[in-house]
């Protein structure tokens, strides 16, 4: 494919954006930067809806820049590459996740942990190196540096691949880093939502025994029969918790609401690890003495670097790990956001950009 000279003109784009803190999305025409020498441009086919999109469109974290085109679970097909791009070609299946830039020089960047770079550039609603605002995947096209592009294997459906670029790597990374991916280990997953159900699937694919921990007994059948968990605990049932005391090697806590930690720490074996991937708005109360008694560890994890994200996607393709999704049309996005706020989805919304965005233009 013939490529235009560097920076000759921007790429016209169309999507849906929020204009203010109401968070309501509506059609929006804009321009993406011209495809640079190390850039990959691609046609967006699907984009997942993440709970953090809700926070961003309403500026609940105080960092959003308007107009804001959300979306950081973006997959599609390459349409153009810069003349110094080495890893991708036109026609490749690719994706972009939570970030599109970093400083490329700090210790985190050198260790392939761009997600922990202090100058990380978010995929939507942030300032890029050139001062422009980044626009996310609720749009027809995407342009990103090849360093932040992930290849999607042919045997992984694109609609299912989209949520893996955020939810998938968010749970895969702590399972690997904290050594909870070893066959025969027994872990707990707190919360059975968008993150939790993917955590169960990855852990089972790694050969790990999984106990789902939830406030709701109604999720027991779903956890055991549909997701393949080995056991289920109701977190409000003290008898159940006491019976499982000291049985878990680790816990992945996906809950973003206020919840007690002491019962979870009690479930850990000596040297057990309680790892947070959810982000409650208010501080949680942490009792130190139970940690001392078993040399237990409390840690956290946030998304993952690009090298590990590619590893995660390849693992998912090899082991058939796919999130449970509900595919929706672009014009349904505001309703989907309202339902997401009520946790009314099993378990991730994915927008069919390729087939429905043009119909709204």
C-alpha positions in Angstrom: 0.0 0.0 0.0 1.3 3.4 -0.9 1.8 5.6 2.1 1.7 9.4 2.1 4.8 11.4 3.1 5.2 11.8 6.9 2.8 14.2 8.5 1.3 15.4 5.2 -2.2 15.4 6.6 -4.1 14.1 9.6 -6.4 11.1 9.4 -10.1 12.0 9.4 -12.0 10.0 12.0 -15.5 9.6 13.4 -16.7 8.3 16.7 -18.8 9.0 19.8 -17.6 11.4 22.5 -18.6 12.9 25.9 -18.5 16.7 25.9 -18.8 17.3 29.6 -19.1 15.7 33.0 -22.7 14.5 32.3 -20.9 11.6 30.5 -23.5 11.4 27.7 -21.9 10.3 24.4 -22.9 11.5 21.0 -21.4 11.5 17.4 -18.2 13.4 17.0 -16.0 14.1 14.0 -12.3 14.6 14.7 -8.8 14.0 13.2 -6.1 11.6 14.3 -2.5 12.4 13.7 -1.0 11.5 10.3 0.6 8.0 10.4 4.2 8.6 11.5 7.2 6.6 10.6 6.8 4.2 13.6 3.0 4.3 13.7 0.4 1.7 12.9 -3.0 2.8 11.7 -5.9 0.4 11.8 -9.6 0.2 11.2 -11.4 -0.3 14.5 -13.8 -3.3 14.4 -14.6 -3.8 18.1 -14.1 -1.9 21.3 -14.9 -3.1 24.8 -16.6 -1.0 27.4 -14.6 -0.9 30.6 -15.9 0.4 34.0 -13.1 3.0 33.9 -14.7 4.5 30.8 -17.5 5.5 33.1 -15.1 7.3 35.4 -13.4 9.0 32.5 -16.5 10.4 30.7 -17.7 11.9 34.0 -14.2 13.1 35.0 -14.5 11.3 38.3 -10.8 11.0 38.6 -10.2 14.7 37.7 -7.9 13.9 34.7 -10.3 13.9 31.8 -9.9 16.2 28.8 -13.0 17.0 26.7 -14.3 16.2 24.2 -13.5 12.7 25.3 -13.7 9.6 23.0 -13.5 6.7 25.4 -12.3 3.1 24.8 -9.1 1.3 25.5 -10.0 -2.3 24.6 -9.6 -1.7 20.8 -9.2 -4.3 18.1 -9.2 -4.1 14.3 -7.3 -4.6 11.1 -4.1 -2.7 10.0 -4.7 -0.2 7.1 -1.4 1.6 7.0 2.1 1.4 8.6 5.0 3.9 8.9 8.2 3.2 6.9 10.1 2.3 10.1 7.5 -0.2 11.4 9.0 -3.7 11.7 6.5 -5.9 13.5 3.2 -5.2 11.6 1.9 -5.0 8.0 -1.4 -4.1 6.3 -4.1 -6.7 7.0 -2.7 -7.8 10.4 -5.2 -8.2 13.3 -4.1 -5.9 16.1 -5.2 -4.3 19.3 -4.5 -1.3 21.6 -5.1 -1.4 25.4 -4.9 1.1 28.3 -1.9 3.1 27.2 -0.4 4.5 24.0 2.8 6.2 25.3 5.4 6.4 28.0 8.8 8.1 28.5 10.7 5.0 27.2 13.7 5.8 29.5 12.7 5.2 33.1 13.4 1.9 34.9 9.9 0.7 34.5 10.0 1.3 30.7 13.4 -0.4 30.5 11.9 -3.4 32.3 8.9 -3.6 29.9 6.6 -2.2 32.5 5.3 0.8 30.6 2.1 0.7 32.7 4.1 1.9 35.7 5.9 4.7 33.9 5.3 8.0 35.7 4.7 9.6 32.3 2.3 6.9 30.9 -0.1 8.3 28.3 -3.6 6.9 28.5 -5.3 5.8 25.3 -8.2 8.3 25.8 -8.5 11.7 27.4 -4.8 12.4 27.9 -2.2 14.6 26.3 0.1 12.9 23.8 3.8 13.7 23.2 2.9 16.3 20.6 0.4 18.0 22.9 -2.7 16.6 21.1 -5.5 14.9 23.0 -5.6 11.1 22.8 -8.9 9.7 21.5 -10.0 6.2 22.3 -11.6 3.3 20.5 -15.3 4.4 20.3 -14.3 5.4 16.8 -13.7 4.1 13.3 -9.9 4.4 13.2 -6.9 4.3 15.5 -3.3 5.3 15.2 -0.6 4.3 17.7 3.2 3.7 17.9 4.0 0.1 17.1 5.5 -0.3 20.6 2.0 -0.1 22.0 0.3 -2.4 19.4 -0.5 -6.0 20.3 -0.9 -8.7 17.7 -4.2 -10.7 17.9 -3.8 -14.4 17.0 -5.9 -15.7 14.1 -7.8 -18.3 16.4 -8.9 -15.7 18.9 -12.2 -13.9 17.9 -11.7 -10.2 17.7 -14.9 -9.4 19.7 -13.7 -11.6 22.6 -10.1 -10.4 22.3 -11.1 -6.8 23.0 -11.8 -7.0 26.8 -8.6 -9.0 27.3 -6.6 -5.9 26.5 -7.8 -4.4 29.9 -9.6 -7.0 32.0 -7.5 -9.8 30.8 -4.1 -8.3 31.5 -5.3 -6.8 34.8 -5.8 -10.3 36.2 -3.2 -12.2 34.2 -0.3 -9.9 35.4 -0.7 -10.4 39.1 -1.3 -14.2 38.7 2.1 -14.4 37.0 4.0 -11.8 39.1 2.9 -13.1 42.5 3.6 -16.7 41.5 -0.1 -17.8 41.7 0.0 -19.4 38.3 1.6 -22.7 39.4 -0.5 -25.9 38.8 -1.8 -27.3 42.1 -2.0 -24.0 43.9 -5.3 -22.9 45.4 -6.4 -19.3 44.9 -9.4 -17.3 45.7 -11.1 -14.7 43.4 -13.1 -12.0 45.2 -15.9 -10.7 43.1 -17.5 -12.3 40.0 -17.8 -9.4 37.6 -15.9 -8.3 34.5 -12.5 -8.8 36.1 -13.4 -11.7 38.4 -14.8 -14.0 35.7 -11.7 -13.6 33.6 -9.5 -14.3 36.6 -11.3 -17.6 37.1 -10.8 -18.5 33.5 -7.1 -17.7 33.4 -6.4 -19.4 36.7 -8.1 -22.6 35.6 -6.2 -22.6 32.3 -3.0 -22.4 34.4 -4.0 -25.5 36.3 -4.8 -23.7 39.5 -7.6 -24.6 41.9 -10.1 -21.7 42.2 -12.5 -20.7 44.9 -14.8 -17.8 44.1 -15.6 -15.5 47.0 -18.8 -13.4 46.7 -21.4 -11.6 48.8 -24.1 -13.2 46.7 -25.1 -16.9 46.9 -27.0 -16.5 43.6 -23.7 -16.5 41.8 -22.7 -20.0 43.0 -24.2 -21.9 40.1 -22.6 -19.5 37.6 -19.2 -19.8 39.2 -19.2 -23.6 39.5 -21.1 -24.7 36.4 -20.4 -22.1 33.8 -17.0 -20.7 34.8 -15.5 -23.9 36.1 -14.5 -22.8 39.6 -13.8 -25.6 42.1 -15.6 -24.1 45.1 -17.6 -21.1 46.3 -17.7 -19.1 49.5 -20.2 -16.5 50.6 -18.1 -13.8 52.1 -20.9 -12.9 54.7 -21.1 -16.5 56.0 -18.7 -16.7 58.9 -19.2 -20.5 59.2 -18.1 -20.9 55.6 -15.1 -18.6 56.0 -14.0 -20.4 59.2 -14.2 -23.7 57.5 -11.9 -22.5 54.7 -9.5 -20.8 57.0 -5.8 -21.1 56.0 -6.6 -22.9 52.7 -5.6 -20.4 50.0 -2.1 -19.7 48.6 -3.3 -16.4 47.3 -6.3 -14.2 46.6 -7.0 -11.9 43.6 -9.4 -9.2 44.9 -11.3 -7.5 42.1 -13.9 -5.6 44.1 -14.0 -1.8 43.9 -16.5 -1.3 46.7 -15.9 -1.1 50.5 -15.4 -4.6 51.9 -13.7 -6.1 55.0 -10.2 -7.5 54.5 -9.8 -9.4 57.8 -11.9 -12.4 56.7 -9.9 -12.6 53.4 -6.6 -12.5 55.3 -7.9 -15.4 57.4 -8.4 -17.5 54.3 -4.7 -17.3 53.4 -2.1 -20.0 54.3 1.2 -18.9 55.8 3.1 -16.8 53.1 -0.2 -16.2 51.3 -0.7 -13.2 49.2 -3.8 -10.9 49.0 -3.5 -8.9 45.7 -5.8 -6.0 44.8 -6.8 -5.2 41.2 -10.0 -3.3 42.1 -9.7 0.3 43.3 -12.2 1.3 46.1 -12.7 5.0 46.3 -12.3 5.1 50.1 -9.5 3.6 52.1 -9.9 0.0 53.4 -9.1 -1.0 57.0 -6.1 -3.3 57.2 -5.3 -5.2 60.4 -1.5 -5.7 60.6 -1.3 -8.4 63.3 -2.9 -11.2 61.1 -0.2 -10.4 58.5 2.6 -10.9 61.0 1.2 -14.2 62.2 1.5 -15.9 58.9 4.1 -13.8 57.1 1.3 -12.8 54.7 1.6 -10.2 52.0 -0.7 -7.5 50.7 0.0 -6.2 47.2 -1.5 -4.6 44.2 -1.3 -4.7 40.4 -2.5 -2.4 37.6 -2.8 -3.6 34.0 0.5 -4.7 32.5 3.3 -3.8 30.1 3.2 -4.4 26.4 5.4 -7.5 26.4 3.3 -9.2 29.1 0.1 -8.1 27.3 1.2 -9.9 24.2 2.1 -12.9 26.3 -1.4 -12.8 27.8 -3.1 -12.6 24.4 -1.1 -15.5 23.1 -1.8 -17.6 26.2 -5.6 -16.8 25.9 -5.5 -17.9 22.2 -3.6 -21.1 23.0 -5.9 -22.1 26.0 -9.2 -20.8 24.6 -9.6 -18.2 27.4 -12.4 -15.9 26.3 -14.4 -13.4 28.3 -18.2 -13.7 28.3 -19.4 -10.7 26.3 -22.6 -9.0 25.1 -22.0 -7.3 21.7 -23.9 -4.1 21.3 -24.4 -1.5 18.6 -22.7 2.0 18.8 -26.0 3.8 19.3 -26.7 1.6 22.3 -23.6 2.9 24.2 -25.3 5.3 26.6 -27.8 2.5 27.6 -24.9 0.1 28.0 -23.1 2.6 30.3 -26.2 2.9 32.5 -26.5 -0.9 32.7 -22.8 -1.2 33.5 -23.2 1.2 36.4 -25.8 -1.2 37.8 -23.6 -4.3 37.0 -26.3 -5.4 34.6 -24.0 -7.3 32.2 -22.5 -10.8 31.9 -19.7 -9.8 31.9 -18.3 -7.3 29.4 -20.0 -5.1 26.8 -18.2 -5.0 23.4 -19.3 -2.4 20.8 -19.5 -3.7 17.2 -17.8 -0.7 15.7 -17.2 -2.1 12.3 -20.8 -2.9 11.6 -22.7 -0.3 13.5 -20.7 3.0 13.7 -21.3 4.1 10.0 -25.1 3.7 10.5 -25.0 6.5 13.1 -22.9 9.0 11.1 
